[in-house]
């Protein structure tokens, strides 16, 4: 459950649930929406920025408190949630 960074080519290797190191759900923050730990930036916000056409580089430039790993954790969280959705 740990993020490993290869310093030579900046490749991230994600184990299952690695996003848990970066995402928290706190009922007192953003109405319990999943947020990046230590910020009030919700996973929804990051996904919305991508959906509106922002690139990873633009997001990191506009929000200098974020790291690439945190943004990738938002994508991993969303992918995992989508994978777990049950169809009734």
PyMOL Python script that loads the backbone (N, CA, C, O; Angstrom):
from pymol import cmd

cmd.read_pdbstr("""\
ATOM      1  N   UNK A   1       0.807  -1.184   0.000  1.00  0.00           N
ATOM      2  CA  UNK A   1       0.000   0.000   0.000  1.00  0.00           C
ATOM      3  C   UNK A   1       0.855   1.255   0.000  1.00  0.00           C
ATOM      4  O   UNK A   1       0.467   2.260   0.595  1.00  0.00           O
ATOM      5  N   UNK A   2       1.952   1.223  -0.621  1.00  0.00           N
ATOM      6  CA  UNK A   2       2.842   2.367  -0.594  1.00  0.00           C
ATOM      7  C   UNK A   2       3.213   2.775  -2.010  1.00  0.00           C
ATOM      8  O   UNK A   2       3.364   1.926  -2.888  1.00  0.00           O
ATOM      9  N   UNK A   3       3.357   4.056  -2.226  1.00  0.00           N
ATOM     10  CA  UNK A   3       3.749   4.597  -3.520  1.00  0.00           C
ATOM     11  C   UNK A   3       5.256   4.507  -3.654  1.00  0.00           C
ATOM     12  O   UNK A   3       5.993   5.007  -2.805  1.00  0.00           O
ATOM     13  N   UNK A   4       5.717   3.865  -4.728  1.00  0.00           N
ATOM     14  CA  UNK A   4       7.140   3.780  -5.004  1.00  0.00           C
ATOM     15  C   UNK A   4       7.463   4.655  -6.201  1.00  0.00           C
ATOM     16  O   UNK A   4       6.823   4.545  -7.247  1.00  0.00           O
ATOM     17  N   UNK A   5       8.452   5.522  -6.051  1.00  0.00           N
ATOM     18  CA  UNK A   5       8.811   6.415  -7.146  1.00  0.00           C
ATOM     19  C   UNK A   5      10.173   6.030  -7.681  1.00  0.00           C
ATOM     20  O   UNK A   5      11.145   5.945  -6.930  1.00  0.00           O
ATOM     21  N   UNK A   6      10.241   5.793  -8.996  1.00  0.00           N
ATOM     22  CA  UNK A   6      11.493   5.526  -9.654  1.00  0.00           C
ATOM     23  C   UNK A   6      12.079   6.880 -10.040  1.00  0.00           C
ATOM     24  O   UNK A   6      11.566   7.535 -10.947  1.00  0.00           O
ATOM     25  N   UNK A   7      13.132   7.302  -9.373  1.00  0.00           N
ATOM     26  CA  UNK A   7      13.680   8.646  -9.554  1.00  0.00           C
ATOM     27  C   UNK A   7      14.231   8.880 -10.958  1.00  0.00           C
ATOM     28  O   UNK A   7      14.297  10.023 -11.409  1.00  0.00           O
ATOM     29  N   UNK A   8      14.621   7.828 -11.645  1.00  0.00           N
ATOM     30  CA  UNK A   8      15.214   8.014 -12.974  1.00  0.00           C
ATOM     31  C   UNK A   8      14.208   8.483 -14.005  1.00  0.00           C
ATOM     32  O   UNK A   8      14.511   9.377 -14.796  1.00  0.00           O
ATOM     33  N   UNK A   9      13.024   7.904 -14.014  1.00  0.00           N
ATOM     34  CA  UNK A   9      12.059   8.300 -15.039  1.00  0.00           C
ATOM     35  C   UNK A   9      10.702   8.679 -14.468  1.00  0.00           C
ATOM     36  O   UNK A   9       9.714   8.714 -15.200  1.00  0.00           O
ATOM     37  N   UNK A  10      10.638   8.967 -13.151  1.00  0.00           N
ATOM     38  CA  UNK A  10       9.439   9.496 -12.520  1.00  0.00           C
ATOM     39  C   UNK A  10       8.210   8.630 -12.766  1.00  0.00           C
ATOM     40  O   UNK A  10       7.130   9.151 -13.047  1.00  0.00           O
ATOM     41  N   UNK A  11       8.363   7.328 -12.662  1.00  0.00           N
ATOM     42  CA  UNK A  11       7.265   6.388 -12.862  1.00  0.00           C
ATOM     43  C   UNK A  11       6.710   6.001 -11.498  1.00  0.00           C
ATOM     44  O   UNK A  11       7.458   5.670 -10.578  1.00  0.00           O
ATOM     45  N   UNK A  12       5.411   6.047 -11.389  1.00  0.00           N
ATOM     46  CA  UNK A  12       4.761   5.658 -10.143  1.00  0.00           C
ATOM     47  C   UNK A  12       4.188   4.256 -10.286  1.00  0.00           C
ATOM     48  O   UNK A  12       3.548   3.938 -11.289  1.00  0.00           O
ATOM     49  N   UNK A  13       4.420   3.424  -9.287  1.00  0.00           N
ATOM     50  CA  UNK A  13       3.873   2.080  -9.267  1.00  0.00           C
ATOM     51  C   UNK A  13       2.813   2.058  -8.178  1.00  0.00           C
ATOM     52  O   UNK A  13       3.118   2.224  -6.997  1.00  0.00           O
ATOM     53  N   UNK A  14       1.560   1.851  -8.586  1.00  0.00           N
ATOM     54  CA  UNK A  14       0.449   1.912  -7.653  1.00  0.00           C
ATOM     55  C   UNK A  14       0.033   0.516  -7.245  1.00  0.00           C
ATOM     56  O   UNK A  14      -0.327  -0.307  -8.086  1.00  0.00           O
ATOM     57  N   UNK A  15       0.083   0.252  -5.946  1.00  0.00           N
ATOM     58  CA  UNK A  15      -0.479  -0.966  -5.400  1.00  0.00           C
ATOM     59  C   UNK A  15      -1.958  -0.713  -5.159  1.00  0.00           C
ATOM     60  O   UNK A  15      -2.410   0.431  -5.138  1.00  0.00           O
ATOM     61  N   UNK A  16      -2.702  -1.789  -4.979  1.00  0.00           N
ATOM     62  CA  UNK A  16      -4.129  -1.642  -4.722  1.00  0.00           C
ATOM     63  C   UNK A  16      -4.333  -0.792  -3.462  1.00  0.00           C
ATOM     64  O   UNK A  16      -3.705  -1.028  -2.430  1.00  0.00           O
ATOM     65  N   UNK A  17      -5.200   0.175  -3.566  1.00  0.00           N
ATOM     66  CA  UNK A  17      -5.561   1.080  -2.463  1.00  0.00           C
ATOM     67  C   UNK A  17      -4.444   2.038  -2.048  1.00  0.00           C
ATOM     68  O   UNK A  17      -4.480   2.572  -0.940  1.00  0.00           O
ATOM     69  N   UNK A  18      -3.467   2.262  -2.902  1.00  0.00           N
ATOM     70  CA  UNK A  18      -2.427   3.239  -2.596  1.00  0.00           C
ATOM     71  C   UNK A  18      -3.033   4.607  -2.366  1.00  0.00           C
ATOM     72  O   UNK A  18      -2.513   5.395  -1.576  1.00  0.00           O
ATOM     73  N   UNK A  19      -4.125   4.895  -3.048  1.00  0.00           N
ATOM     74  CA  UNK A  19      -4.753   6.207  -2.891  1.00  0.00           C
ATOM     75  C   UNK A  19      -5.134   6.488  -1.442  1.00  0.00           C
ATOM     76  O   UNK A  19      -5.284   7.649  -1.061  1.00  0.00           O
ATOM     77  N   UNK A  20      -5.291   5.460  -0.640  1.00  0.00           N
ATOM     78  CA  UNK A  20      -5.657   5.644   0.767  1.00  0.00           C
ATOM     79  C   UNK A  20      -4.593   6.439   1.528  1.00  0.00           C
ATOM     80  O   UNK A  20      -4.884   7.009   2.580  1.00  0.00           O
ATOM     81  N   UNK A  21      -3.383   6.479   1.014  1.00  0.00           N
ATOM     82  CA  UNK A  21      -2.320   7.279   1.635  1.00  0.00           C
ATOM     83  C   UNK A  21      -2.499   8.770   1.356  1.00  0.00           C
ATOM     84  O   UNK A  21      -1.836   9.600   1.978  1.00  0.00           O
ATOM     85  N   UNK A  22      -3.391   9.115   0.423  1.00  0.00           N
ATOM     86  CA  UNK A  22      -3.545  10.501  -0.011  1.00  0.00           C
ATOM     87  C   UNK A  22      -4.966  11.039   0.133  1.00  0.00           C
ATOM     88  O   UNK A  22      -5.162  12.255   0.138  1.00  0.00           O
ATOM     89  N   UNK A  23      -5.955  10.162   0.251  1.00  0.00           N
ATOM     90  CA  UNK A  23      -7.360  10.570   0.264  1.00  0.00           C
ATOM     91  C   UNK A  23      -7.976  10.249   1.625  1.00  0.00           C
ATOM     92  O   UNK A  23      -7.757   9.174   2.183  1.00  0.00           O
ATOM     93  N   UNK A  24      -8.748  11.198   2.143  1.00  0.00           N
ATOM     94  CA  UNK A  24      -9.452  10.975   3.410  1.00  0.00           C
ATOM     95  C   UNK A  24     -10.915  11.379   3.269  1.00  0.00           C
ATOM     96  O   UNK A  24     -11.269  12.223   2.446  1.00  0.00           O
ATOM     97  N   UNK A  25     -11.743  10.764   4.079  1.00  0.00           N
ATOM     98  CA  UNK A  25     -13.144  11.154   4.159  1.00  0.00           C
ATOM     99  C   UNK A  25     -13.395  11.566   5.601  1.00  0.00           C
ATOM    100  O   UNK A  25     -13.270  10.766   6.528  1.00  0.00           O
ATOM    101  N   UNK A  26     -13.753  12.837   5.767  1.00  0.00           N
ATOM    102  CA  UNK A  26     -13.966  13.410   7.090  1.00  0.00           C
ATOM    103  C   UNK A  26     -15.312  14.131   7.057  1.00  0.00           C
ATOM    104  O   UNK A  26     -15.513  15.051   6.264  1.00  0.00           O
ATOM    105  N   UNK A  27     -16.219  13.710   7.913  1.00  0.00           N
ATOM    106  CA  UNK A  27     -17.563  14.286   7.925  1.00  0.00           C
ATOM    107  C   UNK A  27     -17.557  15.793   8.177  1.00  0.00           C
ATOM    108  O   UNK A  27     -18.504  16.486   7.806  1.00  0.00           O
ATOM    109  N   UNK A  28     -16.507  16.298   8.798  1.00  0.00           N
ATOM    110  CA  UNK A  28     -16.418  17.727   9.104  1.00  0.00           C
ATOM    111  C   UNK A  28     -15.765  18.549   7.994  1.00  0.00           C
ATOM    112  O   UNK A  28     -15.618  19.764   8.128  1.00  0.00           O
ATOM    113  N   UNK A  29     -15.384  17.911   6.927  1.00  0.00           N
ATOM    114  CA  UNK A  29     -14.708  18.609   5.836  1.00  0.00           C
ATOM    115  C   UNK A  29     -15.443  18.346   4.524  1.00  0.00           C
ATOM    116  O   UNK A  29     -15.621  17.195   4.124  1.00  0.00           O
ATOM    117  N   UNK A  30     -15.866  19.416   3.862  1.00  0.00           N
ATOM    118  CA  UNK A  30     -16.529  19.332   2.556  1.00  0.00           C
ATOM    119  C   UNK A  30     -17.704  18.349   2.568  1.00  0.00           C
ATOM    120  O   UNK A  30     -17.905  17.598   1.613  1.00  0.00           O
ATOM    121  N   UNK A  31     -18.466  18.362   3.642  1.00  0.00           N
ATOM    122  CA  UNK A  31     -19.675  17.548   3.792  1.00  0.00           C
ATOM    123  C   UNK A  31     -19.403  16.055   3.632  1.00  0.00           C
ATOM    124  O   UNK A  31     -20.264  15.314   3.157  1.00  0.00           O
ATOM    125  N   UNK A  32     -18.206  15.610   4.026  1.00  0.00           N
ATOM    126  CA  UNK A  32     -17.871  14.196   3.979  1.00  0.00           C
ATOM    127  C   UNK A  32     -17.422  13.696   2.623  1.00  0.00           C
ATOM    128  O   UNK A  32     -17.291  12.490   2.413  1.00  0.00           O
ATOM    129  N   UNK A  33     -17.185  14.612   1.704  1.00  0.00           N
ATOM    130  CA  UNK A  33     -16.670  14.186   0.388  1.00  0.00           C
ATOM    131  C   UNK A  33     -15.209  13.769   0.536  1.00  0.00           C
ATOM    132  O   UNK A  33     -14.493  14.314   1.376  1.00  0.00           O
ATOM    133  N   UNK A  34     -14.764  12.812  -0.267  1.00  0.00           N
ATOM    134  CA  UNK A  34     -13.345  12.433  -0.206  1.00  0.00           C
ATOM    135  C   UNK A  34     -12.467  13.598  -0.647  1.00  0.00           C
ATOM    136  O   UNK A  34     -12.693  14.199  -1.698  1.00  0.00           O
ATOM    137  N   UNK A  35     -11.462  13.907   0.170  1.00  0.00           N
ATOM    138  CA  UNK A  35     -10.555  15.031  -0.087  1.00  0.00           C
ATOM    139  C   UNK A  35      -9.108  14.573   0.007  1.00  0.00           C
ATOM    140  O   UNK A  35      -8.799  13.542   0.604  1.00  0.00           O
ATOM    141  N   UNK A  36      -8.238  15.356  -0.593  1.00  0.00           N
ATOM    142  CA  UNK A  36      -6.811  15.110  -0.476  1.00  0.00           C
ATOM    143  C   UNK A  36      -6.398  15.477   0.948  1.00  0.00           C
ATOM    144  O   UNK A  36      -6.721  16.561   1.435  1.00  0.00           O
ATOM    145  N   UNK A  37      -5.694  14.581   1.601  1.00  0.00           N
ATOM    146  CA  UNK A  37      -5.286  14.781   2.989  1.00  0.00           C
ATOM    147  C   UNK A  37      -4.508  16.088   3.128  1.00  0.00           C
ATOM    148  O   UNK A  37      -3.609  16.383   2.340  1.00  0.00           O
ATOM    149  N   UNK A  38      -4.874  16.860   4.148  1.00  0.00           N
ATOM    150  CA  UNK A  38      -4.188  18.114   4.425  1.00  0.00           C
ATOM    151  C   UNK A  38      -4.690  19.295   3.617  1.00  0.00           C
ATOM    152  O   UNK A  38      -4.161  20.400   3.733  1.00  0.00           O
ATOM    153  N   UNK A  39      -5.721  19.065   2.787  1.00  0.00           N
ATOM    154  CA  UNK A  39      -6.297  20.149   1.993  1.00  0.00           C
ATOM    155  C   UNK A  39      -7.811  20.089   2.097  1.00  0.00           C
ATOM    156  O   UNK A  39      -8.365  19.177   2.711  1.00  0.00           O
ATOM    157  N   UNK A  40      -8.470  21.055   1.500  1.00  0.00           N
ATOM    158  CA  UNK A  40      -9.919  21.008   1.359  1.00  0.00           C
ATOM    159  C   UNK A  40     -10.282  20.742  -0.099  1.00  0.00           C
ATOM    160  O   UNK A  40     -11.412  20.996  -0.517  1.00  0.00           O
ATOM    161  N   UNK A  41      -9.330  20.232  -0.869  1.00  0.00           N
ATOM    162  CA  UNK A  41      -9.558  19.927  -2.280  1.00  0.00           C
ATOM    163  C   UNK A  41     -10.153  18.526  -2.383  1.00  0.00           C
ATOM    164  O   UNK A  41      -9.535  17.538  -1.988  1.00  0.00           O
ATOM    165  N   UNK A  42     -11.375  18.466  -2.925  1.00  0.00           N
ATOM    166  CA  UNK A  42     -12.084  17.194  -3.048  1.00  0.00           C
ATOM    167  C   UNK A  42     -11.640  16.457  -4.306  1.00  0.00           C
ATOM    168  O   UNK A  42     -11.199  17.063  -5.283  1.00  0.00           O
ATOM    169  N   UNK A  43     -11.767  15.144  -4.256  1.00  0.00           N
ATOM    170  CA  UNK A  43     -11.506  14.320  -5.438  1.00  0.00           C
ATOM    171  C   UNK A  43     -12.369  14.825  -6.592  1.00  0.00           C
ATOM    172  O   UNK A  43     -11.916  14.885  -7.735  1.00  0.00           O
ATOM    173  N   UNK A  44     -13.599  15.181  -6.288  1.00  0.00           N
ATOM    174  CA  UNK A  44     -14.510  15.715  -7.298  1.00  0.00           C
ATOM    175  C   UNK A  44     -13.904  16.923  -8.003  1.00  0.00           C
ATOM    176  O   UNK A  44     -14.015  17.045  -9.223  1.00  0.00           O
ATOM    177  N   UNK A  45     -13.272  17.809  -7.256  1.00  0.00           N
ATOM    178  CA  UNK A  45     -12.666  19.005  -7.842  1.00  0.00           C
ATOM    179  C   UNK A  45     -11.616  18.620  -8.881  1.00  0.00           C
ATOM    180  O   UNK A  45     -11.606  19.150  -9.992  1.00  0.00           O
ATOM    181  N   UNK A  46     -10.741  17.702  -8.512  1.00  0.00           N
ATOM    182  CA  UNK A  46      -9.669  17.275  -9.417  1.00  0.00           C
ATOM    183  C   UNK A  46     -10.256  16.631 -10.675  1.00  0.00           C
ATOM    184  O   UNK A  46      -9.819  16.921 -11.788  1.00  0.00           O
ATOM    185  N   UNK A  47     -11.235  15.766 -10.492  1.00  0.00           N
ATOM    186  CA  UNK A  47     -11.863  15.115 -11.651  1.00  0.00           C
ATOM    187  C   UNK A  47     -12.543  16.147 -12.549  1.00  0.00           C
ATOM    188  O   UNK A  47     -12.501  16.038 -13.774  1.00  0.00           O
ATOM    189  N   UNK A  48     -13.164  17.140 -11.934  1.00  0.00           N
ATOM    190  CA  UNK A  48     -13.827  18.192 -12.695  1.00  0.00           C
ATOM    191  C   UNK A  48     -12.820  19.021 -13.489  1.00  0.00           C
ATOM    192  O   UNK A  48     -13.097  19.425 -14.618  1.00  0.00           O
ATOM    193  N   UNK A  49     -11.658  19.273 -12.902  1.00  0.00           N
ATOM    194  CA  UNK A  49     -10.629  20.019 -13.629  1.00  0.00           C
ATOM    195  C   UNK A  49     -10.178  19.247 -14.868  1.00  0.00           C
ATOM    196  O   UNK A  49     -10.011  19.826 -15.942  1.00  0.00           O
ATOM    197  N   UNK A  50      -9.983  17.949 -14.713  1.00  0.00           N
ATOM    198  CA  UNK A  50      -9.610  17.125 -15.870  1.00  0.00           C
ATOM    199  C   UNK A  50     -10.734  17.130 -16.914  1.00  0.00           C
ATOM    200  O   UNK A  50     -10.482  17.256 -18.112  1.00  0.00           O
ATOM    201  N   UNK A  51     -11.965  16.991 -16.444  1.00  0.00           N
ATOM    202  CA  UNK A  51     -13.111  16.953 -17.359  1.00  0.00           C
ATOM    203  C   UNK A  51     -13.273  18.266 -18.118  1.00  0.00           C
ATOM    204  O   UNK A  51     -13.775  18.278 -19.242  1.00  0.00           O
ATOM    205  N   UNK A  52     -12.848  19.372 -17.507  1.00  0.00           N
ATOM    206  CA  UNK A  52     -12.972  20.659 -18.182  1.00  0.00           C
ATOM    207  C   UNK A  52     -11.799  20.928 -19.128  1.00  0.00           C
ATOM    208  O   UNK A  52     -11.739  21.979 -19.767  1.00  0.00           O
ATOM    209  N   UNK A  53     -10.878  19.984 -19.214  1.00  0.00           N
ATOM    210  CA  UNK A  53      -9.796  20.105 -20.181  1.00  0.00           C
ATOM    211  C   UNK A  53      -8.444  20.479 -19.627  1.00  0.00           C
ATOM    212  O   UNK A  53      -7.485  20.612 -20.387  1.00  0.00           O
ATOM    213  N   UNK A  54      -8.340  20.653 -18.314  1.00  0.00           N
ATOM    214  CA  UNK A  54      -7.037  20.976 -17.738  1.00  0.00           C
ATOM    215  C   UNK A  54      -6.113  19.769 -17.829  1.00  0.00           C
ATOM    216  O   UNK A  54      -6.558  18.625 -17.727  1.00  0.00           O
ATOM    217  N   UNK A  55      -4.842  20.028 -18.020  1.00  0.00           N
ATOM    218  CA  UNK A  55      -3.851  18.961 -18.022  1.00  0.00           C
ATOM    219  C   UNK A  55      -3.277  18.816 -16.616  1.00  0.00           C
ATOM    220  O   UNK A  55      -3.480  19.675 -15.758  1.00  0.00           O
ATOM    221  N   UNK A  56      -2.574  17.738 -16.396  1.00  0.00           N
ATOM    222  CA  UNK A  56      -1.920  17.526 -15.111  1.00  0.00           C
ATOM    223  C   UNK A  56      -0.980  18.686 -14.808  1.00  0.00           C
ATOM    224  O   UNK A  56      -0.946  19.188 -13.684  1.00  0.00           O
ATOM    225  N   UNK A  57      -0.228  19.104 -15.800  1.00  0.00           N
ATOM    226  CA  UNK A  57       0.714  20.202 -15.616  1.00  0.00           C
ATOM    227  C   UNK A  57      -0.005  21.495 -15.219  1.00  0.00           C
ATOM    228  O   UNK A  57       0.479  22.227 -14.357  1.00  0.00           O
ATOM    229  N   UNK A  58      -1.147  21.780 -15.837  1.00  0.00           N
ATOM    230  CA  UNK A  58      -1.906  22.987 -15.506  1.00  0.00           C
ATOM    231  C   UNK A  58      -2.444  22.927 -14.077  1.00  0.00           C
ATOM    232  O   UNK A  58      -2.420  23.923 -13.355  1.00  0.00           O
ATOM    233  N   UNK A  59      -2.923  21.763 -13.680  1.00  0.00           N
ATOM    234  CA  UNK A  59      -3.440  21.598 -12.317  1.00  0.00           C
ATOM    235  C   UNK A  59      -2.317  21.841 -11.310  1.00  0.00           C
ATOM    236  O   UNK A  59      -2.498  22.564 -10.330  1.00  0.00           O
ATOM    237  N   UNK A  60      -1.163  21.235 -11.556  1.00  0.00           N
ATOM    238  CA  UNK A  60      -0.037  21.394 -10.634  1.00  0.00           C
ATOM    239  C   UNK A  60       0.476  22.833 -10.608  1.00  0.00           C
ATOM    240  O   UNK A  60       0.946  23.311  -9.576  1.00  0.00           O
ATOM    241  N   UNK A  61       0.386  23.511 -11.734  1.00  0.00           N
ATOM    242  CA  UNK A  61       0.818  24.911 -11.791  1.00  0.00           C
ATOM    243  C   UNK A  61      -0.160  25.814 -11.036  1.00  0.00           C
ATOM    244  O   UNK A  61       0.258  26.717 -10.311  1.00  0.00           O
ATOM    245  N   UNK A  62      -1.458  25.568 -11.206  1.00  0.00           N
ATOM    246  CA  UNK A  62      -2.476  26.403 -10.556  1.00  0.00           C
ATOM    247  C   UNK A  62      -2.604  26.125  -9.058  1.00  0.00           C
ATOM    248  O   UNK A  62      -2.945  27.020  -8.285  1.00  0.00           O
ATOM    249  N   UNK A  63      -2.333  24.898  -8.656  1.00  0.00           N
ATOM    250  CA  UNK A  63      -2.487  24.501  -7.255  1.00  0.00           C
ATOM    251  C   UNK A  63      -1.147  23.956  -6.779  1.00  0.00           C
ATOM    252  O   UNK A  63      -0.943  22.744  -6.713  1.00  0.00           O
ATOM    253  N   UNK A  64      -0.239  24.869  -6.449  1.00  0.00           N
ATOM    254  CA  UNK A  64       1.126  24.465  -6.118  1.00  0.00           C
ATOM    255  C   UNK A  64       1.233  23.662  -4.823  1.00  0.00           C
ATOM    256  O   UNK A  64       2.289  23.103  -4.529  1.00  0.00           O
ATOM    257  N   UNK A  65       0.146  23.600  -4.045  1.00  0.00           N
ATOM    258  CA  UNK A  65       0.170  22.766  -2.839  1.00  0.00           C
ATOM    259  C   UNK A  65      -0.032  21.290  -3.164  1.00  0.00           C
ATOM    260  O   UNK A  65       0.183  20.434  -2.306  1.00  0.00           O
ATOM    261  N   UNK A  66      -0.443  20.983  -4.393  1.00  0.00           N
ATOM    262  CA  UNK A  66      -0.664  19.599  -4.806  1.00  0.00           C
ATOM    263  C   UNK A  66       0.585  19.002  -5.431  1.00  0.00           C
ATOM    264  O   UNK A  66       1.402  19.697  -6.035  1.00  0.00           O
ATOM    265  N   UNK A  67       0.706  17.690  -5.266  1.00  0.00           N
ATOM    266  CA  UNK A  67       1.781  16.957  -5.924  1.00  0.00           C
ATOM    267  C   UNK A  67       1.173  16.059  -7.001  1.00  0.00           C
ATOM    268  O   UNK A  67      -0.032  15.807  -7.013  1.00  0.00           O
ATOM    269  N   UNK A  68       2.015  15.594  -7.886  1.00  0.00           N
ATOM    270  CA  UNK A  68       1.553  14.684  -8.928  1.00  0.00           C
ATOM    271  C   UNK A  68       0.946  13.425  -8.307  1.00  0.00           C
ATOM    272  O   UNK A  68      -0.072  12.924  -8.785  1.00  0.00           O
ATOM    273  N   UNK A  69       1.561  12.921  -7.258  1.00  0.00           N
ATOM    274  CA  UNK A  69       1.059  11.718  -6.593  1.00  0.00           C
ATOM    275  C   UNK A  69      -0.347  11.928  -6.044  1.00  0.00           C
ATOM    276  O   UNK A  69      -1.182  11.027  -6.124  1.00  0.00           O
ATOM    277  N   UNK A  70      -0.619  13.109  -5.488  1.00  0.00           N
ATOM    278  CA  UNK A  70      -1.955  13.389  -4.951  1.00  0.00           C
ATOM    279  C   UNK A  70      -2.998  13.420  -6.064  1.00  0.00           C
ATOM    280  O   UNK A  70      -4.098  12.890  -5.905  1.00  0.00           O
ATOM    281  N   UNK A  71      -2.656  14.034  -7.178  1.00  0.00           N
ATOM    282  CA  UNK A  71      -3.594  14.095  -8.305  1.00  0.00           C
ATOM    283  C   UNK A  71      -3.842  12.694  -8.858  1.00  0.00           C
ATOM    284  O   UNK A  71      -4.981  12.338  -9.159  1.00  0.00           O
ATOM    285  N   UNK A  72      -2.784  11.903  -8.990  1.00  0.00           N
ATOM    286  CA  UNK A  72      -2.951  10.530  -9.467  1.00  0.00           C
ATOM    287  C   UNK A  72      -3.764   9.690  -8.486  1.00  0.00           C
ATOM    288  O   UNK A  72      -4.495   8.785  -8.889  1.00  0.00           O
ATOM    289  N   UNK A  73      -3.631   9.996  -7.196  1.00  0.00           N
ATOM    290  CA  UNK A  73      -4.425   9.289  -6.191  1.00  0.00           C
ATOM    291  C   UNK A  73      -5.914   9.561  -6.388  1.00  0.00           C
ATOM    292  O   UNK A  73      -6.736   8.670  -6.175  1.00  0.00           O
ATOM    293  N   UNK A  74      -6.270  10.777  -6.791  1.00  0.00           N
ATOM    294  CA  UNK A  74      -7.674  11.098  -7.075  1.00  0.00           C
ATOM    295  C   UNK A  74      -8.190  10.251  -8.228  1.00  0.00           C
ATOM    296  O   UNK A  74      -9.309   9.742  -8.174  1.00  0.00           O
ATOM    297  N   UNK A  75      -7.384  10.098  -9.262  1.00  0.00           N
ATOM    298  CA  UNK A  75      -7.797   9.255 -10.393  1.00  0.00           C
ATOM    299  C   UNK A  75      -7.915   7.803  -9.969  1.00  0.00           C
ATOM    300  O   UNK A  75      -8.855   7.114 -10.367  1.00  0.00           O
ATOM    301  N   UNK A  76      -6.973   7.332  -9.168  1.00  0.00           N
ATOM    302  CA  UNK A  76      -7.024   5.949  -8.695  1.00  0.00           C
ATOM    303  C   UNK A  76      -8.254   5.710  -7.828  1.00  0.00           C
ATOM    304  O   UNK A  76      -8.898   4.666  -7.928  1.00  0.00           O
ATOM    305  N   UNK A  77      -8.581   6.688  -6.970  1.00  0.00           N
ATOM    306  CA  UNK A  77      -9.771   6.579  -6.118  1.00  0.00           C
ATOM    307  C   UNK A  77     -11.033   6.472  -6.981  1.00  0.00           C
ATOM    308  O   UNK A  77     -11.888   5.618  -6.745  1.00  0.00           O
ATOM    309  N   UNK A  78     -11.133   7.350  -7.979  1.00  0.00           N
ATOM    310  CA  UNK A  78     -12.313   7.338  -8.851  1.00  0.00           C
ATOM    311  C   UNK A  78     -12.408   6.029  -9.638  1.00  0.00           C
ATOM    312  O   UNK A  78     -13.495   5.475  -9.799  1.00  0.00           O
ATOM    313  N   UNK A  79     -11.278   5.544 -10.120  1.00  0.00           N
ATOM    314  CA  UNK A  79     -11.277   4.288 -10.866  1.00  0.00           C
ATOM    315  C   UNK A  79     -11.696   3.129  -9.971  1.00  0.00           C
ATOM    316  O   UNK A  79     -12.450   2.254 -10.395  1.00  0.00           O
ATOM    317  N   UNK A  80     -11.210   3.122  -8.734  1.00  0.00           N
ATOM    318  CA  UNK A  80     -11.565   2.053  -7.807  1.00  0.00           C
ATOM    319  C   UNK A  80     -13.045   2.104  -7.461  1.00  0.00           C
ATOM    320  O   UNK A  80     -13.696   1.062  -7.381  1.00  0.00           O
ATOM    321  N   UNK A  81     -13.579   3.286  -7.258  1.00  0.00           N
ATOM    322  CA  UNK A  81     -15.025   3.424  -6.975  1.00  0.00           C
ATOM    323  C   UNK A  81     -15.865   2.948  -8.145  1.00  0.00           C
ATOM    324  O   UNK A  81     -16.866   2.255  -7.966  1.00  0.00           O
ATOM    325  N   UNK A  82     -15.448   3.325  -9.342  1.00  0.00           N
ATOM    326  CA  UNK A  82     -16.167   2.899 -10.539  1.00  0.00           C
ATOM    327  C   UNK A  82     -16.139   1.380 -10.671  1.00  0.00           C
ATOM    328  O   UNK A  82     -17.124   0.760 -11.072  1.00  0.00           O
ATOM    329  N   UNK A  83     -15.019   0.804 -10.334  1.00  0.00           N
ATOM    330  CA  UNK A  83     -14.864  -0.659 -10.406  1.00  0.00           C
ATOM    331  C   UNK A  83     -15.786  -1.367  -9.402  1.00  0.00           C
ATOM    332  O   UNK A  83     -16.259  -2.473  -9.661  1.00  0.00           O
ATOM    333  N   UNK A  84     -16.034  -0.726  -8.268  1.00  0.00           N
ATOM    334  CA  UNK A  84     -16.822  -1.346  -7.200  1.00  0.00           C
ATOM    335  C   UNK A  84     -18.323  -1.085  -7.314  1.00  0.00           C
ATOM    336  O   UNK A  84     -19.099  -1.650  -6.544  1.00  0.00           O
ATOM    337  N   UNK A  85     -18.746  -0.244  -8.256  1.00  0.00           N
ATOM    338  CA  UNK A  85     -20.167   0.058  -8.392  1.00  0.00           C
ATOM    339  C   UNK A  85     -20.921  -1.197  -8.820  1.00  0.00           C
ATOM    340  O   UNK A  85     -20.524  -1.895  -9.753  1.00  0.00           O
ATOM    341  N   UNK A  86     -22.001  -1.463  -8.124  1.00  0.00           N
ATOM    342  CA  UNK A  86     -22.828  -2.623  -8.450  1.00  0.00           C
ATOM    343  C   UNK A  86     -24.029  -2.166  -9.253  1.00  0.00           C
ATOM    344  O   UNK A  86     -24.637  -1.135  -8.964  1.00  0.00           O
ATOM    345  N   UNK A  87     -24.354  -2.939 -10.249  1.00  0.00           N
ATOM    346  CA  UNK A  87     -25.530  -2.640 -11.072  1.00  0.00           C
ATOM    347  C   UNK A  87     -26.708  -3.421 -10.526  1.00  0.00           C
ATOM    348  O   UNK A  87     -26.631  -4.634 -10.334  1.00  0.00           O
ATOM    349  N   UNK A  88     -27.796  -2.713 -10.277  1.00  0.00           N
ATOM    350  CA  UNK A  88     -28.979  -3.386  -9.710  1.00  0.00           C
ATOM    351  C   UNK A  88     -29.884  -3.892 -10.808  1.00  0.00           C
ATOM    352  O   UNK A  88     -30.926  -4.484 -10.526  1.00  0.00           O
TER     353      UNK A  88
END
""", "prot")
cmd.dss("prot")
cmd.show_as("cartoon", "prot")
cmd.util.cbc("prot")
cmd.orient("prot")
